[in-house]
Amino acid sequence: MSTIIPDQCSSSRRCRWCNPRNPLYIAYHDEEWGVPCHDDRRLFEMLVLESFQAGLSWECVLNKRAAFREAFDGFDLQQIISYDDAKVSALLENKHIIRNRLKIRAAISNARIFRELQQEYGSFDAYLASFTGSRISFEHNQTSSDLSDRISRDLHKRGMRFVGTTIIYAYLQAIGVINAHEPECILYQGGSHATPENAHRP
């Protein structure tokens, strides 16, 4: 996918939530948000980051993303599973990330469940596909859906935390399961319908 240079596009042609004064936000909107992702490492990273967003703005999390990557060992699943109390204490002292004990503990326990899902389905991507049939939904101006409800319920049942339907809906938007670019946006691709993923890959 080609990179959109900010100077070539007015902010009014992006989704309204994209802060035109934040280069990180522009790059995230133009290059990542809504692009289908099948890499389990990034799927895990985004799940952790979305869980940290709870009660905060995504821009706040995005601005700290590089610090999160460093603090959480590049979101290496096996390392996070092995985190002990000393590591939790170190994370709580790291002023460059969001220091919330419950969310940090949830990231560790969620990592274990993420690994269990990989073992059960072959990959976390395959787990998500069991709900979606590998299809992309095109919709906007929503904060939850039947799909996010079902995935959220299943993750809760398995023991994950900070995976309510609103968080999961935002997660599905971020990883391209739901393409939610607004009609006025330069990246808008279609109306409220579902289509095979390879038919509308950016």
LOMIFI-297894 format. One line per 8 residues: for each residue x negated, y negated, z negated of N, C-alpha, C. Coordinates in steps of 0.02 Angstrom, whole numbers, always signed. Layout:
// LOMIFI-297894
X:Y:Z:X:Y:Z:X:Y:Z; ...
//
This chain:
// LOMIFI-297894
-42:+60:+0:+0:+0:+0:-44:-62:+0; -31:-109:+43:-71:-169:+47:-57:-215:-11; -108:-250:-32:-102:-297:-87:-72:-362:-62; -25:-389:-99:+7:-452:-81:-32:-508:-116; -60:-553:-78:-98:-608:-107:-50:-661:-132; -56:-681:-197:-7:-727:-225:+5:-790:-185; -47:-817:-154:-39:-880:-118:+5:-872:-56; +13:-809:-33:+51:-799:+28:+126:-793:+15
+145:-787:-48:+215:-775:-64:+236:-822:-121; +290:-855:-114:+314:-897:-169:+343:-853:-223; +338:-876:-286:+363:-837:-342:+438:-825:-337; +473:-871:-300:+545:-864:-294:+563:-802:-253; +514:-773:-218:+527:-713:-178:+508:-650:-214; +493:-656:-278:+482:-598:-320:+541:-591:-368; +542:-534:-402:+594:-524:-453:+589:-580:-505; +646:-600:-530:+648:-658:-575:+608:-650:-638
+598:-587:-660:+561:-576:-723:+486:-586:-716; +462:-588:-655:+390:-593:-643:+365:-664:-656; +321:-672:-705:+295:-738:-723:+245:-760:-669; +260:-811:-629:+215:-832:-575:+150:-863:-599; +146:-878:-664:+85:-908:-692:+37:-856:-721; +56:-793:-718:+15:-740:-747:-9:-693:-691; -72:-698:-672:-98:-655:-617:-90:-580:-632; -96:-560:-695:-87:-490:-713:-15:-467:-697
+32:-511:-712:+102:-495:-701:+117:-491:-626; +89:-538:-587:+99:-538:-515:+71:-474:-484; +10:-456:-504:-21:-395:-477:+19:-333:-497; +43:-332:-559:+83:-275:-582:+147:-269:-541; +182:-325:-532:+244:-325:-493:+231:-304:-421; +180:-331:-390:+168:-320:-319:+139:-251:-303; +99:-224:-349:+59:-165:-332:+78:-102:-371; +113:-109:-427:+127:-50:-468:+201:-37:-481
+237:-88:-500:+306:-78:-525:+350:-51:-469; +380:+6:-481:+424:+35:-431:+389:+79:-380; +323:+85:-384:+286:+129:-339:+286:+200:-368; +309:+250:-330:+310:+318:-357:+242:+341:-382; +241:+369:-442:+180:+393:-473:+188:+467:-490; +138:+507:-474:+141:+578:-488:+80:+602:-528; +39:+555:-549:-21:+572:-588:-3:+574:-662; -11:+632:-693:+10:+640:-762:-27:+593:-810
-89:+578:-795:-126:+534:-841:-93:+465:-842; -76:+439:-784:-44:+373:-783:+28:+378:-808; +62:+434:-795:+129:+443:-822:+128:+441:-898; +76:+470:-928:+69:+467:-1000:+52:+397:-1024; +7:+364:-989:-11:+295:-1007:+50:+250:-1008; +90:+254:-956:+149:+211:-953:+200:+229:-1006; +206:+292:-1023:+252:+312:-1076:+231:+282:-1143; +166:+284:-1156:+140:+255:-1218:+151:+179:-1218
+134:+146:-1164:+141:+73:-1161:+214:+52:-1167; +259:+88:-1134:+330:+71:-1139:+354:+80:-1211; +329:+130:-1246:+350:+139:-1316:+325:+83:-1360; +267:+55:-1344:+241:-1:-1383:+279:-65:-1368; +313:-67:-1310:+350:-127:-1292:+412:-136:-1336; +438:-83:-1365:+500:-86:-1403:+500:-146:-1450; +548:-191:-1440:+554:-251:-1481:+511:-309:-1458; +472:-299:-1405:+427:-350:-1380:+440:-360:-1305
+401:-404:-1275:+407:-414:-1202:+356:-370:-1167; +373:-350:-1105:+325:-311:-1067:+262:-352:-1052; +270:-417:-1042:+212:-460:-1028:+162:-457:-1085; +187:-455:-1147:+143:-449:-1205:+102:-385:-1202; +134:-330:-1184:+100:-265:-1179:+51:-266:-1120; +73:-293:-1064:+31:-294:-1004:-33:-334:-1016; -28:-389:-1052:-86:-430:-1067:-137:-393:-1110; -115:-343:-1147:-158:-304:-1190:-176:-235:-1161
-156:-224:-1099:-164:-157:-1069:-236:-134:-1068; -282:-177:-1048:-353:-157:-1045:-378:-138:-1115; -357:-176:-1165:-377:-160:-1234:-347:-94:-1257; -284:-81:-1237:-253:-17:-1254:-292:+41:-1222; -312:+32:-1160:-348:+86:-1126:-413:+102:-1163; -448:+50:-1184:-510:+61:-1220:-497:+92:-1289; -448:+66:-1324:-433:+91:-1392:-408:+163:-1391; -370:+181:-1339:-341:+248:-1335:-381:+294:-1288
-446:+282:-1283:-491:+327:-1245:-466:+341:-1175; -446:+287:-1140:-424:+295:-1072:-360:+337:-1065; -322:+341:-1119:-261:+381:-1122:-274:+455:-1105; -333:+478:-1127:-349:+548:-1120:-306:+588:-1168; -264:+630:-1141:-214:+665:-1181:-245:+707:-1236; -296:+745:-1220:-326:+790:-1269:-358:+752:-1327; -390:+696:-1311:-420:+656:-1364:-367:+627:-1411; -313:+603:-1382:-260:+573:-1423:-227:+626:-1467
-218:+685:-1441:-189:+740:-1481:-231:+753:-1543; -297:+744:-1537:-342:+759:-1592:-354:+701:-1640; -320:+644:-1629:-330:+587:-1673:-313:+606:-1746; -356:+583:-1792:-345:+595:-1863:-329:+529:-1898; -323:+532:-1964:-306:+473:-2003:-358:+417:-1995; -421:+436:-1988:-474:+386:-1980:-464:+348:-1915; -445:+383:-1862:-434:+351:-1798:-372:+306:-1802; -320:+329:-1836:-261:+287:-1844:-279:+222:-1881
-319:+228:-1933:-341:+169:-1970:-381:+121:-1926; -423:+149:-1883:-463:+108:-1837:-418:+71:-1788; -367:+105:-1764:-320:+73:-1718:-281:+18:-1753; -263:+28:-1815:-226:-22:-1853:-269:-84:-1867; -334:-77:-1863:-379:-133:-1874:-399:-168:-1809; -378:-140:-1753:-396:-167:-1687:-348:-225:-1670; -373:-285:-1675:-331:-344:-1665:-313:-356:-1592; -342:-317:-1547:-330:-328:-1476:-270:-287:-1449
-243:-243:-1491:-184:-205:-1470:-126:-222:-1517; -69:-191:-1505:-11:-200:-1549:-19:-153:-1608; -27:-180:-1667:-44:-139:-1725:+20:-121:-1764; +51:-68:-1742:+112:-44:-1772:+101:+30:-1790; +101:+44:-1854:+85:+112:-1877:+133:+164:-1848; +198:+149:-1847:+247:+197:-1822:+236:+212:-1748; +221:+160:-1710:+210:+170:-1638:+145:+207:-1624; +94:+193:-1663:+31:+229:-1656:+40:+303:-1672
+74:+317:-1727:+88:+386:-1746:+131:+420:-1693; +179:+383:-1665:+222:+412:-1613:+182:+428:-1551; +133:+386:-1533:+92:+400:-1474:+55:+466:-1482; +33:+480:-1542:-4:+543:-1555:+43:+603:-1552; +99:+599:-1586:+146:+655:-1586:+178:+664:-1517; +191:+608:-1482:+218:+613:-1415:+169:+646:-1367; +104:+634:-1378:+52:+666:-1337:+57:+742:-1342; +68:+767:-1402:+74:+839:-1411:+134:+867:-1373
+189:+831:-1376:+250:+854:-1341:+240:+848:-1265; +206:+795:-1244:+190:+786:-1173:+151:+847:-1148; +102:+869:-1187:+62:+928:-1169:+106:+990:-1166; +152:+997:-1213:+197:+1055:-1213:+240:+1056:-1149; +261:+997:-1128:+301:+992:-1067:+259:+1009:-1005; +196:+989:-1005:+151:+1007:-951:+144:+1084:-947; +137:+1115:-1005:+129:+1187:-1007:+193:+1223:-985; +250:+1194:-1002:+314:+1225:-984:+331:+1217:-911
+318:+1158:-883:+339:+1142:-815:+282:+1141:-764; +221:+1144:-788:+163:+1140:-743:+134:+1070:-741; +176:+1020:-751:+155:+950:-755:+213:+910:-783; +197:+850:-810:+251:+807:-833:+290:+780:-773; +256:+770:-718:+290:+748:-657:+344:+798:-637; +328:+863:-642:+377:+915:-626:+435:+915:-675; +420:+899:-738:+473:+893:-788:+522:+838:-767; +497:+780:-748:+541:+726:-726:+580:+746:-664
+547:+781:-618:+580:+802:-556:+638:+850:-570; +635:+885:-627:+690:+931:-643:+755:+892:-657; +748:+827:-673:+807:+784:-682:+826:+747:-619; +777:+731:-578:+788:+686:-521:+794:+722:-454; +770:+785:-451:+767:+818:-386:+717:+783:-340; +669:+748:-369:+617:+711:-332:+648:+657:-287; +703:+629:-309:+735:+576:-271:+727:+509:-307; +724:+456:-269:+719:+388:-295:+788:+357:-296
+804:+324:-351:+866:+286:-355:+851:+212:-343; +894:+179:-305:+886:+107:-292:+943:+70:-328; +925:+34:-379:+975:-3:-418:+940:-59:-455; +977:-111:-472:+948:-166:-509:+1000:-195:-557; +976:-238:-601:+1020:-270:-651:+1051:-219:-699; +1015:-166:-714:+1037:-117:-763:+983:-107:-815; +1002:-85:-874:+953:-71:-927:+957:+1:-950; +1004:+39:-923:+1008:+110:-938:+1052:+142:-884
+1052:+208:-883:+1092:+245:-834:+1104:+315:-860; +1144:+352:-824:+1155:+422:-842:+1088:+460:-842; +1046:+445:-793:+981:+478:-789:+938:+463:-850; +932:+399:-868:+891:+382:-927:+921:+410:-991; +988:+414:-993:+1022:+444:-1051:+1001:+517:-1058; +1003:+554:-1003:+989:+626:-1006:+916:+640:-1023; +870:+602:-993:+800:+613:-1009:+785:+593:-1081; +813:+536:-1102:+803:+514:-1171:+827:+566:-1221
+887:+592:-1209:+915:+643:-1255:+869:+704:-1258; +844:+726:-1201:+802:+785:-1200:+736:+773:-1236; +706:+715:-1224:+643:+699:-1258:+653:+693:-1333; +707:+663:-1354:+723:+658:-1425:+731:+728:-1455; +766:+771:-1419:+778:+839:-1443:+712:+876:-1452; +663:+860:-1410:+598:+893:-1415:+553:+861:-1468; +575:+804:-1495:+538:+773:-1549:+502:+709:-1533; +508:+684:-1471:+475:+621:-1455:+510:+563:-1490
+471:+511:-1504:+498:+450:-1536:+484:+389:-1492; +524:+337:-1503:+521:+276:-1462:+534:+293:-1388; +584:+334:-1377:+603:+353:-1309:+679:+346:-1300; +707:+292:-1327:+778:+279:-1317:+793:+267:-1244; +857:+267:-1227:+876:+263:-1156:+852:+198:-1123; +850:+142:-1159:+827:+79:-1129:+752:+83:-1114; +714:+112:-1160:+642:+120:-1149:+630:+167:-1091; +666:+222:-1089:+657:+270:-1035:+678:+240:-968
+731:+200:-968:+752:+168:-905:+696:+123:-879; +666:+83:-923:+611:+39:-903:+552:+81:-879; +540:+137:-912:+486:+183:-892:+499:+210:-822; +560:+231:-808:+576:+258:-742:+569:+205:-688; +584:+143:-704:+573:+88:-657:+498:+79:-644; +459:+81:-698:+387:+69:-692:+353:+121:-649; +375:+185:-653:+340:+239:-618:+373:+256:-551; +422:+216:-530:+450:+223:-464:+505:+275:-456
+529:+303:-511:+588:+347:-507:+649:+306:-490; +651:+246:-518:+703:+197:-502:+669:+136:-470; +690:+119:-410:+665:+58:-378:+715:+2:-391; +694:-46:-431:+741:-97:-455:+723:-167:-432; +685:-173:-379:+670:-241:-354:+735:-275:-332; +740:-338:-349:+802:-375:-337:+810:-392:-263; +871:-403:-239:+883:-416:-168:+842:-475:-140; +828:-525:-182:+790:-583:-159:+715:-570:-157
+693:-513:-183:+622:-499:-190:+592:-475:-124; +530:-493:-113:+494:-471:-53:+487:-395:-49; +494:-360:-105:+486:-288:-107:+552:-251:-111; +607:-286:-105:+673:-254:-107:+678:-205:-49; +705:-145:-63:+707:-93:-11:+776:-67:+6; +826:-80:-36:+891:-52:-18:+941:-60:-73; +1001:-37:-60:+1055:-43:-108:+1056:+12:-159; +1112:+20:-193:+1119:+69:-247:+1133:+138:-218
+1080:+173:-202:+1087:+240:-176:+1025:+280:-193; +1028:+344:-182:+970:+386:-192:+946:+413:-125; +881:+423:-119:+854:+446:-55:+793:+488:-69; +775:+535:-26:+714:+573:-36:+655:+526:-43; +610:+542:-89:+556:+495:-106:+514:+475:-46; +497:+521:-2:+452:+504:+52:+485:+461:+106; +549:+447:+99:+584:+405:+149:+572:+332:+138; +556:+312:+77:+548:+240:+63:+486:+229:+19
+431:+260:+35:+371:+250:-5:+339:+183:+16; +326:+138:-32:+297:+73:-15:+228:+81:+19
//
